[in-house]
Amino acid sequence: ANTQKIRIKADDTDAANNLGYGTSSTFTLDTTPTVVTATIDSSATTDTITITATESSTPEYRLCNATCTSETWTAITSGVETPVSYTLTGTPSAETVYLEVRDAFGNTTAQTLAAPALPANFDYKDVSNTSSNAYWEFLSWGVNTNVSGATFASYKIYHSTDGSSYSLLNTITDPNLNYYRHEITTATSSSQYYKITTTDTDGDISNYTPVLSDIPNGQGGADTTAPTISLIAVPEANLRNTSAQITFTTDELSTSQILYGTTLASSCDFGTNQPSPSYATSHSVYLSNLAANTLYYFCVKATDVAGNVSQPVDGGNFTTVGGPVITTITTSNLTDVGATVVWNTSTSSDSYVYYSTSDTLASPSTAGSATMVAQSSIVGSYPHQVNLSGLVAGTRYYYYVTSTDILGNISTDNNNGAYYSFVTTLDTTPPVISDIVTPVTSSNAIVIVWTTDEPATSQVLWGTTLGDRTKYTTTDNTKSIYHVATLSSATTNAGTAGGTNELTPSSTYYYVVKSDDVAGNTTTSDEQSVTTPATGAVTITNIVVVRASSDPVTDTTAPSISNVVVSDITP
């Protein structure tokens, strides 16, 4: 924010005394939106939203189920609002709400909040063994599917002995561990009650699952039968050069294990195995770090909740595909509106990234190039780089990459179906302008130099009276921390009057410098003044830029000075 005044000039076109001026009182100009974070807790009887707003003025908020129109604004008086009661849409799972926050200057921030989906298919099984006085309830649920945009944080399991007062029984931070075995230390004829929520890394909490209850008395009967495995398949759509997906079903909740190798082994005695700790009846297991264009044999085993283990079932074989081997996928250069995805391949190939804000990659956008990349200085390493632009600040994006070689062999890496992801930054801080100087002044031109604390654009607004901004240079959109602008007959006046920025001798001019960062945050300096010398005079001042040794070196190119015209030099 900065203080400004508005000056109005009126011209009645009379021959004399034709100009009149009016100047406003000082006011604050603030174009920076409020920084807002908010969390949803839909686990209580009433949904609650907690809003945190970083703002020097008193901001206001309003909530709605879609774009807000006539909803009432409410002040956030303490920075952190007391949790707000609100009925969210999507009940009881993955509820959403639309939030708007505005500051005292009218800057508005809007975002859609989404609660995590509650755990699906919550179920229990009494696995007590009364003969050994072991009393257990086995709880299971579906593996988390991310719908809120934030990263999974935990499952929270709550327990009660009366169905009213619940306490936290356990927290599970691995999304694939979709079960819990609860030991009841003594025999009881009372019901045990259970419910679960999901939390994400934003602090959002899902609704509770429906409550399940049971008496752990072993009435489920002793289970001595191993799971039955069927419908084993290797989907061709997910068969890669270094990975493969194995799917199958079991007739009861089970964990699973894939045993595999490149040599056929009797009794499925393979040296390599891939376990899956999740309990399910429909199973999907990814094998990774495979060799390209190679034949593999595999078998499947399953273990139920009672610990019964099936005999290995022969799954047959599959052959990995050829094509470039994709490795070391990373994301760099994250900004509010862009990101760079880089990876390596084993052969020359093209570069494409498919990305979306949906964790299912619904209707993805595509960026990339059909150019076959060259080998780097490291033999067998072919580096790829794809820049993503036009992104939304503070948003999670999911993506996968593909590379196709000159023979048409295509390779895809989608992180074994989980996809890769990144979150764009949310920069609401404008550049800090400093060190404004005019190192070169002549009778009809001046050079203005300044610095910013982050790469930003360059523009000068100027006039002949205090507060006059009717003339200005064309914005230099090159992002730099060093800035140079010239007012002379050689530079164009981008104001409404047009023409050039030519000055006159022995005249005082008033100006401000303006810089916009990559995120669009704008800073305008306080007003400065400069007086041109008499005809023929030129003043040159040395400039010293002081930079702390700890500052990041984001621009090492010294400013260039041009468009200075010197004429009519007299002794």
Stockholm file with secondary structure:
# STOCKHOLM 1.0

chainA/1-571         ANTQKIRIKADDTDAANNLGYGTSSTFTLDTTPTVVTATIDSSATTDTITITATESSTPEYRLCNATCTSETWTAITSGVETPVSYTLTGTPSAETVYLEVRDAFGNTTAQTLAAPALPANFDYKDVSNTSSNAYWEFLSWGVNTNVSGATFASYKIYHSTDGSSYSLLNTITDPNLNYYRHEITTATSSSQYYKITTTDTDGDISNYTPVLSDIPNGQGGADTTAPTISLIAVPEANLRNTSAQITFTTDELSTSQILYGTTLASSCDFGTNQPSPSYATSHSVYLSNLAANTLYYFCVKATDVAGNVSQPVDGGNFTTVGGPVITTITTSNLTDVGATVVWNTSTSSDSYVYYSTSDTLASPSTAGSATMVAQSSIVGSYPHQVNLSGLVAGTRYYYYVTSTDILGNISTDNNNGAYYSFVTTLDTTPPVISDIVTPVTSSNAIVIVWTTDEPATSQVLWGTTLGDRTKYTTTDNTKSIYHVATLSSATTNAGTAGGTNELTPSSTYYYVVKSDDVAGNTTTSDEQSVTTPATGAVTITNIVVVRASSDPVTDTTAPSISNVVVSDITP
#=GR chainA/1-571 SS CEEECCEEEEECCCSSSCEEEEECCCEEECCCCCEEEEEEECSSSSCEEEEEEECSSCCEEEEESSSCSSCCCEECCSSBCCCEECCCBTTTSSCEEEEEEECTTCCEEEEEEECCCCCSSCEEEECCBGGGTBEEEEEECCCCCCCSSSCEEEEEEEEESSSSSCEEEEEECCTTCCEEEEEESSCCSSCEEEEEEEEETTSCBCCCCCCEEECCSSTTCCCCCCCCEEEEECCGGGCCSSCEEEEEEEEEEEEEEEEEESSCCGGGCCSEEEEEEEEEEEEEEEECSCCTTCEEEEEEEEEETTCCBCCCEEEEEEECCCSCCEEEEEEECCCSSCEEEEEEESSCCCEEEEEESSTTCCSCEEEEECCCCCCCSSTTCEEEEEEECSCCTTCEEEEEEEEECTTCCEEEECTTTTCEEEECCCCCCCCCEEEEEEEEEESSCEEEEEEEEEEEEEEEEEESSTTCCSEEBCCEEEEEEEEEEEESTTSBBCSTTCSBCCCCTTCEEEEEEEEEBTTCCEEECCCEEEECCSTTCEEECCCCCCCCTTSCCCCCCCCCCCCCCCCCCCC
#=GC SS_cons         CEEECCEEEEECCCSSSCEEEEECCCEEECCCCCEEEEEEECSSSSCEEEEEEECSSCCEEEEESSSCSSCCCEECCSSBCCCEECCCBTTTSSCEEEEEEECTTCCEEEEEEECCCCCSSCEEEECCBGGGTBEEEEEECCCCCCCSSSCEEEEEEEEESSSSSCEEEEEECCTTCCEEEEEESSCCSSCEEEEEEEEETTSCBCCCCCCEEECCSSTTCCCCCCCCEEEEECCGGGCCSSCEEEEEEEEEEEEEEEEEESSCCGGGCCSEEEEEEEEEEEEEEEECSCCTTCEEEEEEEEEETTCCBCCCEEEEEEECCCSCCEEEEEEECCCSSCEEEEEEESSCCCEEEEEESSTTCCSCEEEEECCCCCCCSSTTCEEEEEEECSCCTTCEEEEEEEEECTTCCEEEECTTTTCEEEECCCCCCCCCEEEEEEEEEESSCEEEEEEEEEEEEEEEEEESSTTCCSEEBCCEEEEEEEEEEEESTTSBBCSTTCSBCCCCTTCEEEEEEEEEBTTCCEEECCCEEEECCSTTCEEECCCCCCCCTTSCCCCCCCCCCCCCCCCCCCC
//
